[in-house]
């Protein structure tokens, strides 16, 4: 199975896995699944830290990619074609 985590689910998986439903936690922890985290989640985390609405241990530019790697998740980049395709969805 392949899954893309949104920012909240990534934060729960990274810091408070007990907040996840048992089903979500099982899927995330199942190493046969491909779990993706978008660059947009990193952007959102950095913005919220900068606004004082979120705290993470350390600089988000270092913490976010390190945590993605340590959890075994795959980073998902965003480029102009993705942004344009997303705009076409509305």
Biopython code that builds the backbone (N, CA, C, O; Angstrom):
import numpy as np
from Bio.PDB.StructureBuilder import StructureBuilder

atoms = [
    (1, "UNK", "N", (0.834, -1.168, 0.000)),
    (1, "UNK", "CA", (0.000, 0.000, 0.000)),
    (1, "UNK", "C", (0.889, 1.244, 0.000)),
    (1, "UNK", "O", (1.981, 1.245, 0.568)),
    (2, "UNK", "N", (0.403, 2.288, -0.640)),
    (2, "UNK", "CA", (1.094, 3.573, -0.638)),
    (2, "UNK", "C", (0.180, 4.584, 0.052)),
    (2, "UNK", "O", (-1.031, 4.592, -0.168)),
    (3, "UNK", "N", (0.775, 5.436, 0.886)),
    (3, "UNK", "CA", (-0.018, 6.444, 1.595)),
    (3, "UNK", "C", (0.760, 7.751, 1.647)),
    (3, "UNK", "O", (1.982, 7.761, 1.794)),
    (4, "UNK", "N", (0.036, 8.841, 1.525)),
    (4, "UNK", "CA", (0.591, 10.181, 1.665)),
    (4, "UNK", "C", (0.038, 10.764, 2.954)),
    (4, "UNK", "O", (-1.174, 10.931, 3.096)),
    (5, "UNK", "N", (0.929, 11.077, 3.899)),
    (5, "UNK", "CA", (0.497, 11.631, 5.182)),
    (5, "UNK", "C", (0.290, 13.127, 5.069)),
    (5, "UNK", "O", (1.093, 13.830, 4.456)),
    (6, "UNK", "N", (-0.790, 13.612, 5.664)),
    (6, "UNK", "CA", (-0.931, 15.064, 5.751)),
    (6, "UNK", "C", (-0.094, 15.549, 6.932)),
    (6, "UNK", "O", (0.479, 14.747, 7.670)),
    (7, "UNK", "N", (-0.031, 16.849, 7.100)),
    (7, "UNK", "CA", (0.856, 17.429, 8.112)),
    (7, "UNK", "C", (0.505, 16.957, 9.517)),
    (7, "UNK", "O", (1.395, 16.598, 10.287)),
    (8, "UNK", "N", (-0.785, 16.953, 9.862)),
    (8, "UNK", "CA", (-1.172, 16.530, 11.212)),
    (8, "UNK", "C", (-0.786, 15.078, 11.481)),
    (8, "UNK", "O", (-0.258, 14.755, 12.545)),
    (9, "UNK", "N", (-1.049, 14.217, 10.522)),
    (9, "UNK", "CA", (-0.730, 12.804, 10.714)),
    (9, "UNK", "C", (0.779, 12.615, 10.813)),
    (9, "UNK", "O", (1.249, 11.815, 11.622)),
    (10, "UNK", "N", (1.545, 13.343, 9.996)),
    (10, "UNK", "CA", (3.001, 13.265, 10.119)),
    (10, "UNK", "C", (3.444, 13.691, 11.516)),
    (10, "UNK", "O", (4.253, 13.006, 12.142)),
    (11, "UNK", "N", (2.924, 14.809, 12.010)),
    (11, "UNK", "CA", (3.316, 15.289, 13.338)),
    (11, "UNK", "C", (2.958, 14.280, 14.420)),
    (11, "UNK", "O", (3.743, 14.053, 15.341)),
    (12, "UNK", "N", (1.779, 13.672, 14.315)),
    (12, "UNK", "CA", (1.408, 12.651, 15.300)),
    (12, "UNK", "C", (2.336, 11.449, 15.201)),
    (12, "UNK", "O", (2.790, 10.933, 16.222)),
    (13, "UNK", "N", (2.624, 10.996, 13.980)),
    (13, "UNK", "CA", (3.518, 9.852, 13.806)),
    (13, "UNK", "C", (4.914, 10.164, 14.343)),
    (13, "UNK", "O", (5.583, 9.295, 14.903)),
    (14, "UNK", "N", (5.346, 11.413, 14.167)),
    (14, "UNK", "CA", (6.692, 11.820, 14.561)),
    (14, "UNK", "C", (6.842, 12.041, 16.052)),
    (14, "UNK", "O", (7.914, 11.804, 16.609)),
    (15, "UNK", "N", (5.767, 12.499, 16.716)),
    (15, "UNK", "CA", (5.912, 12.914, 18.114)),
    (15, "UNK", "C", (4.892, 12.308, 19.071)),
    (15, "UNK", "O", (5.175, 12.167, 20.261)),
    (16, "UNK", "N", (3.715, 11.950, 18.575)),
    (16, "UNK", "CA", (2.648, 11.447, 19.450)),
    (16, "UNK", "C", (1.876, 10.331, 18.762)),
    (16, "UNK", "O", (0.687, 10.493, 18.489)),
    (17, "UNK", "N", (2.518, 9.205, 18.475)),
    (17, "UNK", "CA", (1.813, 8.153, 17.738)),
    (17, "UNK", "C", (0.543, 7.653, 18.422)),
    (17, "UNK", "O", (-0.329, 7.079, 17.769)),
    (18, "UNK", "N", (0.435, 7.865, 19.720)),
    (18, "UNK", "CA", (-0.785, 7.453, 20.427)),
    (18, "UNK", "C", (-2.011, 8.249, 19.979)),
    (18, "UNK", "O", (-3.139, 7.830, 20.237)),
    (19, "UNK", "N", (-1.809, 9.387, 19.313)),
    (19, "UNK", "CA", (-2.914, 10.195, 18.787)),
    (19, "UNK", "C", (-3.530, 9.572, 17.532)),
    (19, "UNK", "O", (-4.662, 9.894, 17.173)),
    (20, "UNK", "N", (-2.797, 8.694, 16.873)),
    (20, "UNK", "CA", (-3.287, 8.052, 15.654)),
    (20, "UNK", "C", (-4.309, 6.983, 15.998)),
    (20, "UNK", "O", (-4.275, 6.399, 17.081)),
    (21, "UNK", "N", (-5.223, 6.732, 15.060)),
    (21, "UNK", "CA", (-6.127, 5.603, 15.245)),
    (21, "UNK", "C", (-5.293, 4.322, 15.168)),
    (21, "UNK", "O", (-4.234, 4.315, 14.541)),
    (22, "UNK", "N", (-5.753, 3.254, 15.789)),
    (22, "UNK", "CA", (-4.990, 2.003, 15.713)),
    (22, "UNK", "C", (-4.757, 1.559, 14.260)),
    (22, "UNK", "O", (-3.688, 1.043, 13.933)),
    (23, "UNK", "N", (-5.747, 1.757, 13.401)),
    (23, "UNK", "CA", (-5.605, 1.366, 11.989)),
    (23, "UNK", "C", (-4.534, 2.205, 11.293)),
    (23, "UNK", "O", (-3.694, 1.664, 10.574)),
    (24, "UNK", "N", (-4.560, 3.517, 11.502)),
    (24, "UNK", "CA", (-3.560, 4.392, 10.881)),
    (24, "UNK", "C", (-2.166, 4.052, 11.390)),
    (24, "UNK", "O", (-1.212, 3.982, 10.616)),
    (25, "UNK", "N", (-2.060, 3.846, 12.671)),
    (25, "UNK", "CA", (-0.744, 3.522, 13.250)),
    (25, "UNK", "C", (-0.206, 2.213, 12.687)),
    (25, "UNK", "O", (0.980, 2.113, 12.373)),
    (26, "UNK", "N", (-1.067, 1.212, 12.560)),
    (26, "UNK", "CA", (-0.645, -0.082, 12.012)),
    (26, "UNK", "C", (-0.174, 0.066, 10.568)),
    (26, "UNK", "O", (0.834, -0.525, 10.180)),
    (27, "UNK", "N", (-0.890, 0.842, 9.780)),
    (27, "UNK", "CA", (-0.496, 1.036, 8.382)),
    (27, "UNK", "C", (0.824, 1.788, 8.270)),
    (27, "UNK", "O", (1.671, 1.454, 7.442)),
    (28, "UNK", "N", (0.990, 2.800, 9.106)),
    (28, "UNK", "CA", (2.231, 3.587, 9.077)),
    (28, "UNK", "C", (3.416, 2.744, 9.531)),
    (28, "UNK", "O", (4.506, 2.856, 8.969)),
    (29, "UNK", "N", (3.218, 1.907, 10.533)),
    (29, "UNK", "CA", (4.301, 1.099, 11.081)),
    (29, "UNK", "C", (4.606, -0.155, 10.265)),
    (29, "UNK", "O", (5.637, -0.793, 10.476)),
    (30, "UNK", "N", (3.722, -0.512, 9.339)),
    (30, "UNK", "CA", (3.918, -1.685, 8.491)),
    (30, "UNK", "C", (4.967, -1.351, 7.429)),
    (30, "UNK", "O", (4.686, -0.606, 6.490)),
    (31, "UNK", "N", (6.164, -1.896, 7.576)),
    (31, "UNK", "CA", (7.299, -1.565, 6.690)),
    (31, "UNK", "C", (7.086, -2.021, 5.250)),
    (31, "UNK", "O", (7.854, -1.634, 4.369)),
    (32, "UNK", "N", (6.054, -2.842, 4.988)),
    (32, "UNK", "CA", (5.781, -3.221, 3.602)),
    (32, "UNK", "C", (5.019, -2.120, 2.862)),
    (32, "UNK", "O", (4.882, -2.175, 1.640)),
    (33, "UNK", "N", (4.527, -1.125, 3.592)),
    (33, "UNK", "CA", (3.828, 0.006, 2.989)),
    (33, "UNK", "C", (4.811, 1.119, 2.658)),
    (33, "UNK", "O", (5.803, 1.311, 3.361)),
    (34, "UNK", "N", (4.532, 1.848, 1.590)),
    (34, "UNK", "CA", (5.312, 3.032, 1.235)),
    (34, "UNK", "C", (4.589, 4.240, 1.812)),
    (34, "UNK", "O", (3.455, 4.529, 1.430)),
    (35, "UNK", "N", (5.233, 4.936, 2.721)),
    (35, "UNK", "CA", (4.638, 6.103, 3.366)),
    (35, "UNK", "C", (5.365, 7.348, 2.869)),
    (35, "UNK", "O", (6.580, 7.474, 3.020)),
    (36, "UNK", "N", (4.614, 8.254, 2.283)),
    (36, "UNK", "CA", (5.165, 9.475, 1.715)),
    (36, "UNK", "C", (4.796, 10.674, 2.574)),
    (36, "UNK", "O", (3.734, 10.714, 3.195)),
    (37, "UNK", "N", (5.695, 11.648, 2.597)),
    (37, "UNK", "CA", (5.446, 12.931, 3.259)),
    (37, "UNK", "C", (5.833, 14.013, 2.263)),
    (37, "UNK", "O", (6.956, 14.030, 1.759)),
    (38, "UNK", "N", (4.913, 14.901, 1.984)),
    (38, "UNK", "CA", (5.128, 15.945, 0.994)),
    (38, "UNK", "C", (6.003, 17.075, 1.530)),
    (38, "UNK", "O", (6.013, 17.371, 2.725)),
    (39, "UNK", "N", (6.726, 17.687, 0.619)),
    (39, "UNK", "CA", (7.483, 18.898, 0.946)),
    (39, "UNK", "C", (6.547, 19.967, 1.489)),
    (39, "UNK", "O", (6.969, 20.827, 2.261)),
    (40, "UNK", "N", (5.283, 19.921, 1.093)),
    (40, "UNK", "CA", (4.301, 20.892, 1.582)),
    (40, "UNK", "C", (4.131, 20.776, 3.095)),
    (40, "UNK", "O", (3.917, 21.783, 3.769)),
    (41, "UNK", "N", (4.222, 19.571, 3.632)),
    (41, "UNK", "CA", (4.136, 19.393, 5.090)),
    (41, "UNK", "C", (5.298, 20.106, 5.770)),
    (41, "UNK", "O", (5.108, 20.760, 6.795)),
    (42, "UNK", "N", (6.486, 19.986, 5.214)),
    (42, "UNK", "CA", (7.641, 20.694, 5.766)),
    (42, "UNK", "C", (7.459, 22.198, 5.709)),
    (42, "UNK", "O", (7.811, 22.912, 6.648)),
    (43, "UNK", "N", (6.914, 22.669, 4.617)),
    (43, "UNK", "CA", (6.644, 24.098, 4.446)),
    (43, "UNK", "C", (5.648, 24.570, 5.506)),
    (43, "UNK", "O", (5.859, 25.587, 6.167)),
    (44, "UNK", "N", (4.561, 23.815, 5.655)),
    (44, "UNK", "CA", (3.540, 24.180, 6.637)),
    (44, "UNK", "C", (4.111, 24.175, 8.055)),
    (44, "UNK", "O", (3.818, 25.076, 8.842)),
    (45, "UNK", "N", (4.914, 23.179, 8.385)),
    (45, "UNK", "CA", (5.525, 23.112, 9.712)),
    (45, "UNK", "C", (6.436, 24.312, 9.937)),
    (45, "UNK", "O", (6.378, 24.944, 10.992)),
    (46, "UNK", "N", (7.274, 24.632, 8.958)),
    (46, "UNK", "CA", (8.184, 25.774, 9.091)),
    (46, "UNK", "C", (7.412, 27.080, 9.264)),
    (46, "UNK", "O", (7.796, 27.923, 10.074)),
    (47, "UNK", "N", (6.329, 27.253, 8.511)),
    (47, "UNK", "CA", (5.517, 28.461, 8.644)),
    (47, "UNK", "C", (4.905, 28.567, 10.038)),
    (47, "UNK", "O", (4.948, 29.626, 10.665)),
    (48, "UNK", "N", (4.335, 27.464, 10.516)),
    (48, "UNK", "CA", (3.695, 27.485, 11.836)),
    (48, "UNK", "C", (4.702, 27.704, 12.965)),
    (48, "UNK", "O", (4.399, 28.381, 13.947)),
    (49, "UNK", "N", (5.892, 27.135, 12.826)),
    (49, "UNK", "CA", (6.934, 27.385, 13.825)),
    (49, "UNK", "C", (7.304, 28.862, 13.800)),
    (49, "UNK", "O", (7.445, 29.488, 14.851)),
    (50, "UNK", "N", (7.462, 29.420, 12.605)),
    (50, "UNK", "CA", (7.811, 30.833, 12.472)),
    (50, "UNK", "C", (6.762, 31.766, 13.053)),
    (50, "UNK", "O", (7.090, 32.842, 13.554)),
    (51, "UNK", "N", (5.492, 31.353, 12.986)),
    (51, "UNK", "CA", (4.404, 32.159, 13.537)),
    (51, "UNK", "C", (4.186, 31.917, 15.031)),
    (51, "UNK", "O", (3.361, 32.582, 15.658)),
    (52, "UNK", "N", (4.920, 30.971, 15.591)),
    (52, "UNK", "CA", (4.761, 30.657, 17.009)),
    (52, "UNK", "C", (3.569, 29.769, 17.313)),
    (52, "UNK", "O", (3.171, 29.658, 18.473)),
    (53, "UNK", "N", (2.983, 29.128, 16.293)),
    (53, "UNK", "CA", (1.812, 28.275, 16.486)),
    (53, "UNK", "C", (2.158, 26.806, 16.664)),
    (53, "UNK", "O", (1.284, 25.986, 16.943)),
    (54, "UNK", "N", (3.439, 26.473, 16.503)),
    (54, "UNK", "CA", (3.884, 25.092, 16.615)),
    (54, "UNK", "C", (5.318, 25.105, 17.128)),
    (54, "UNK", "O", (6.099, 26.003, 16.813)),
    (55, "UNK", "N", (5.646, 24.102, 17.914)),
    (55, "UNK", "CA", (7.010, 23.936, 18.400)),
    (55, "UNK", "C", (7.495, 22.556, 17.986)),
    (55, "UNK", "O", (6.793, 21.559, 18.158)),
    (56, "UNK", "N", (8.695, 22.513, 17.441)),
    (56, "UNK", "CA", (9.349, 21.243, 17.151)),
    (56, "UNK", "C", (10.731, 21.295, 17.794)),
    (56, "UNK", "O", (11.265, 22.377, 18.041)),
    (57, "UNK", "N", (11.307, 20.129, 18.062)),
    (57, "UNK", "CA", (12.624, 20.138, 18.710)),
    (57, "UNK", "C", (13.731, 20.572, 17.744)),
    (57, "UNK", "O", (14.293, 19.751, 17.018)),
    (58, "UNK", "N", (14.028, 21.842, 17.745)),
    (58, "UNK", "CA", (15.100, 22.361, 16.901)),
    (58, "UNK", "C", (14.591, 23.097, 15.680)),
    (58, "UNK", "O", (13.403, 23.392, 15.551)),
    (59, "UNK", "N", (15.507, 23.378, 14.805)),
    (59, "UNK", "CA", (15.232, 24.086, 13.560)),
    (59, "UNK", "C", (14.416, 23.176, 12.639)),
    (59, "UNK", "O", (14.861, 22.067, 12.344)),
    (60, "UNK", "N", (13.229, 23.609, 12.171)),
    (60, "UNK", "CA", (12.416, 22.754, 11.304)),
    (60, "UNK", "C", (13.148, 22.322, 10.037)),
    (60, "UNK", "O", (12.888, 21.237, 9.517)),
    (61, "UNK", "N", (14.061, 23.156, 9.532)),
    (61, "UNK", "CA", (14.800, 22.813, 8.314)),
    (61, "UNK", "C", (15.719, 21.611, 8.532)),
    (61, "UNK", "O", (16.083, 20.925, 7.577)),
    (62, "UNK", "N", (16.083, 21.362, 9.759)),
    (62, "UNK", "CA", (16.911, 20.198, 10.091)),
    (62, "UNK", "C", (16.033, 19.075, 10.637)),
    (62, "UNK", "O", (16.184, 17.915, 10.255)),
    (63, "UNK", "N", (15.117, 19.432, 11.532)),
    (63, "UNK", "CA", (14.275, 18.428, 12.194)),
    (63, "UNK", "C", (13.390, 17.677, 11.212)),
    (63, "UNK", "O", (13.326, 16.448, 11.256)),
    (64, "UNK", "N", (12.698, 18.402, 10.317)),
    (64, "UNK", "CA", (11.726, 17.762, 9.426)),
    (64, "UNK", "C", (12.359, 16.683, 8.539)),
    (64, "UNK", "O", (11.911, 15.537, 8.580)),
    (65, "UNK", "N", (13.387, 17.007, 7.737)),
    (65, "UNK", "CA", (13.940, 15.935, 6.885)),
    (65, "UNK", "C", (14.582, 14.807, 7.691)),
    (65, "UNK", "O", (14.538, 13.649, 7.276)),
    (66, "UNK", "N", (15.174, 15.134, 8.833)),
    (66, "UNK", "CA", (15.777, 14.096, 9.669)),
    (66, "UNK", "C", (14.707, 13.159, 10.208)),
    (66, "UNK", "O", (14.903, 11.944, 10.254)),
    (67, "UNK", "N", (13.580, 13.722, 10.615)),
    (67, "UNK", "CA", (12.492, 12.902, 11.167)),
    (67, "UNK", "C", (11.839, 12.064, 10.072)),
    (67, "UNK", "O", (11.483, 10.910, 10.311)),
    (68, "UNK", "N", (11.678, 12.621, 8.884)),
    (68, "UNK", "CA", (11.132, 11.854, 7.762)),
    (68, "UNK", "C", (12.019, 10.623, 7.523)),
    (68, "UNK", "O", (11.517, 9.507, 7.389)),
    (69, "UNK", "N", (13.332, 10.834, 7.472)),
    (69, "UNK", "CA", (14.275, 9.724, 7.255)),
    (69, "UNK", "C", (14.230, 8.716, 8.402)),
    (69, "UNK", "O", (14.179, 7.508, 8.168)),
    (70, "UNK", "N", (14.248, 9.211, 9.638)),
    (70, "UNK", "CA", (14.316, 8.295, 10.782)),
    (70, "UNK", "C", (13.069, 7.424, 10.901)),
    (70, "UNK", "O", (13.136, 6.314, 11.429)),
    (71, "UNK", "N", (11.944, 7.916, 10.419)),
    (71, "UNK", "CA", (10.712, 7.133, 10.447)),
    (71, "UNK", "C", (10.593, 6.202, 9.246)),
    (71, "UNK", "O", (9.672, 5.389, 9.172)),
    (72, "UNK", "N", (11.533, 6.325, 8.304)),
    (72, "UNK", "CA", (11.498, 5.463, 7.126)),
    (72, "UNK", "C", (10.508, 5.909, 6.079)),
    (72, "UNK", "O", (10.133, 5.124, 5.208)),
    (73, "UNK", "N", (10.075, 7.156, 6.146)),
    (73, "UNK", "CA", (9.126, 7.675, 5.170)),
    (73, "UNK", "C", (9.875, 8.172, 3.935)),
    (73, "UNK", "O", (11.074, 8.445, 3.995)),
    (74, "UNK", "N", (9.170, 8.283, 2.833)),
    (74, "UNK", "CA", (9.762, 8.774, 1.592)),
    (74, "UNK", "C", (9.344, 10.230, 1.380)),
    (74, "UNK", "O", (8.153, 10.540, 1.395)),
    (75, "UNK", "N", (10.311, 11.116, 1.186)),
    (75, "UNK", "CA", (9.953, 12.510, 0.909)),
    (75, "UNK", "C", (9.367, 12.624, -0.493)),
    (75, "UNK", "O", (9.827, 11.968, -1.428)),
    (76, "UNK", "N", (8.364, 13.450, -0.621)),
    (76, "UNK", "CA", (7.704, 13.662, -1.905)),
    (76, "UNK", "C", (7.881, 15.117, -2.280)),
    (76, "UNK", "O", (7.340, 16.011, -1.628)),
    (77, "UNK", "N", (8.636, 15.345, -3.329)),
    (77, "UNK", "CA", (8.918, 16.714, -3.759)),
    (77, "UNK", "C", (7.711, 17.331, -4.451)),
    (77, "UNK", "O", (6.782, 16.638, -4.865)),
    (78, "UNK", "N", (7.750, 18.628, -4.561)),
    (78, "UNK", "CA", (6.705, 19.381, -5.239)),
    (78, "UNK", "C", (7.400, 20.272, -6.255)),
    (78, "UNK", "O", (8.353, 20.978, -5.927)),
    (79, "UNK", "N", (6.915, 20.234, -7.492)),
    (79, "UNK", "CA", (7.481, 21.147, -8.483)),
    (79, "UNK", "C", (6.349, 21.919, -9.160)),
    (79, "UNK", "O", (5.177, 21.732, -8.834)),
    (80, "UNK", "N", (6.702, 22.766, -10.080)),
    (80, "UNK", "CA", (5.725, 23.646, -10.718)),
    (80, "UNK", "C", (4.606, 22.850, -11.383)),
    (80, "UNK", "O", (3.444, 23.250, -11.316)),
    (81, "UNK", "N", (4.936, 21.742, -12.019)),
    (81, "UNK", "CA", (3.881, 20.959, -12.683)),
    (81, "UNK", "C", (2.864, 20.438, -11.679)),
    (81, "UNK", "O", (1.673, 20.377, -11.981)),
    (82, "UNK", "N", (3.319, 20.060, -10.489)),
    (82, "UNK", "CA", (2.387, 19.614, -9.445)),
    (82, "UNK", "C", (1.475, 20.751, -9.004)),
    (82, "UNK", "O", (0.265, 20.570, -8.867)),
    (83, "UNK", "N", (2.060, 21.917, -8.784)),
    (83, "UNK", "CA", (1.275, 23.073, -8.355)),
    (83, "UNK", "C", (0.233, 23.436, -9.401)),
    (83, "UNK", "O", (-0.912, 23.735, -9.062)),
    (84, "UNK", "N", (0.618, 23.412, -10.652)),
    (84, "UNK", "CA", (-0.319, 23.745, -11.726)),
    (84, "UNK", "C", (-1.422, 22.697, -11.864)),
    (84, "UNK", "O", (-2.580, 23.035, -12.111)),
    (85, "UNK", "N", (-1.060, 21.440, -11.704)),
    (85, "UNK", "CA", (-2.064, 20.375, -11.753)),
    (85, "UNK", "C", (-3.044, 20.495, -10.590)),
    (85, "UNK", "O", (-4.242, 20.270, -10.762)),
    (86, "UNK", "N", (-2.547, 20.844, -9.419)),
    (86, "UNK", "CA", (-3.419, 21.029, -8.261)),
    (86, "UNK", "C", (-4.382, 22.178, -8.484)),
    (86, "UNK", "O", (-5.551, 22.096, -8.106)),
    (87, "UNK", "N", (-3.899, 23.247, -9.094)),
    (87, "UNK", "CA", (-4.760, 24.391, -9.372)),
    (87, "UNK", "C", (-5.887, 24.014, -10.327)),
    (87, "UNK", "O", (-6.985, 24.563, -10.240)),
    (88, "UNK", "N", (-5.622, 23.095, -11.222)),
    (88, "UNK", "CA", (-6.636, 22.663, -12.185)),
    (88, "UNK", "C", (-7.733, 21.818, -11.563)),
    (88, "UNK", "O", (-8.784, 21.620, -12.172)),
    (89, "UNK", "N", (-7.500, 21.312, -10.345)),
    (89, "UNK", "CA", (-8.494, 20.476, -9.670)),
    (89, "UNK", "C", (-9.701, 21.269, -9.171)),
    (89, "UNK", "O", (-10.781, 20.709, -8.982)),
    (90, "UNK", "N", (-9.518, 22.566, -8.960)),
    (90, "UNK", "CA", (-10.634, 23.355, -8.402)),
    (90, "UNK", "C", (-11.563, 23.866, -9.463)),
    (90, "UNK", "O", (-12.544, 24.542, -9.153)),
]
sb = StructureBuilder()
sb.init_structure("model")
sb.init_model(0)
sb.init_chain("A")
sb.init_seg("    ")
for serial, (resi, resn, name, xyz) in enumerate(atoms, 1):
    if name == "N":
        sb.init_residue(resn, " ", resi, " ")
    sb.init_atom(name, np.array(xyz, "f"), 0.0, 1.0, " ", f" {name:<3s}", serial, name[0])
structure = sb.get_structure()
